[in-house]
Amino acid sequence: MKFPMRIFGEIKGFNVEKISALTVDDISPFEFNGEILSMEYEGPYIDVDFVLEKVEPFLCESCSGHMDFIDHENWEIVRCVLIQGAWNCKKINPDNVLEAYK
């Protein structure tokens, strides 16, 4: 059986001074390669707001990115897009997931 939740996405364009303060505890389960903060998670449910709030202190207006939260049990996706340092989240139909990019 699949895990009930999958999350993936990436954020880029961090303020160098802010991002240098990151610790492993701050960003777990994220990975940071020096330019891009990425996340690929599959497991038990995680609160969507909790994940977004974890990276909020490190965001700036030049940051851009996205996070997709896939709920396998309820068959829904919450897509969050980072625009000018703020998250814009909406539910999209998993059966037409590519339509959201048109």
N, C-alpha and C positions, 0 to 999 in steps of 0.2 A: 504494500500500500504506500502511496505517496504521503509525504508529510503534508499537514494541512495548510502550510503557508510557504510561499516562496517570495523572496524580495530580491530585486536586482536593480542596479542603477549606478550612476556616477555623477560626481560634482567636480567642476574645474574652475580655475580663475580665482583662487584664494588670495587674500592679502597675505604676503609673505610673513609679516610680523605676527599676525594672528595664528597662522598655521604652524609656525615654529613652536608654539606653546602646546601643540597636541601631544598627548601621551597615549600609550596603547589602551589604557583604561577608558580614556575619553571616547575613543572611536570604535571600540569593539562592538559589533562584529564587522566593522569597516576595515579596509586596507588603504594605506596611503603610500604612493610611490614617489612622492616629492612634487608631483604636479596634479595628480588626479586622485580623489578619494572615491573608491569604488566599493560596492557591496554586492555580494552574491550569497544569499542565505536560503537554506531550505530546512525547515524544522517545525517545532511547535509554534503556536501563535505568538507574535510579538505585537505590542500596541503600536500602531502606525504613528501616532503622535509622539510616542517615546523615541522612536527612531529619528524622526525629523527634528525633534528638540535636541537630540544629542549633538548634531552638527551645527545647530543654529548659532552658537557663540563664535563660530569660525567663519561665518558667511560674511560676504560684503556685496555691494551692488554689482560688482563685475563678475560675480560667480554665476555659473550657469550649470544646469544639469537636470536630472530626472531620477525618480524612483518609481518602480512599479511594485505594487503589493498584490500578490495573487493569492486569493483564498480558494484553495482547491475544493474544500467541502461545500462552500456556498456558491461556488462558481461565479466569482466576481473579481474584478480588478479595480484597484484604486491607483490611478496614475497621478503622480505629483511632479509638477514641472517647476523648476526654480527660475524665477524671472526677477531681475533686479534685487536679489537678496531676499525675496519672499516666495513662499511655497504657494502654488495654485493647484489644488487637488480636486479631482472629479472621478466619479465611478464611470467605468466604461464596460461595454459588453464584451466579454472574453471571446465570444463567437465572431466578433467583428473587430478584433483588437487593432488591426492595421488601419481601419477606417479613421481612427483617432489621429493618425499622422497625416491625413490628406487635408 
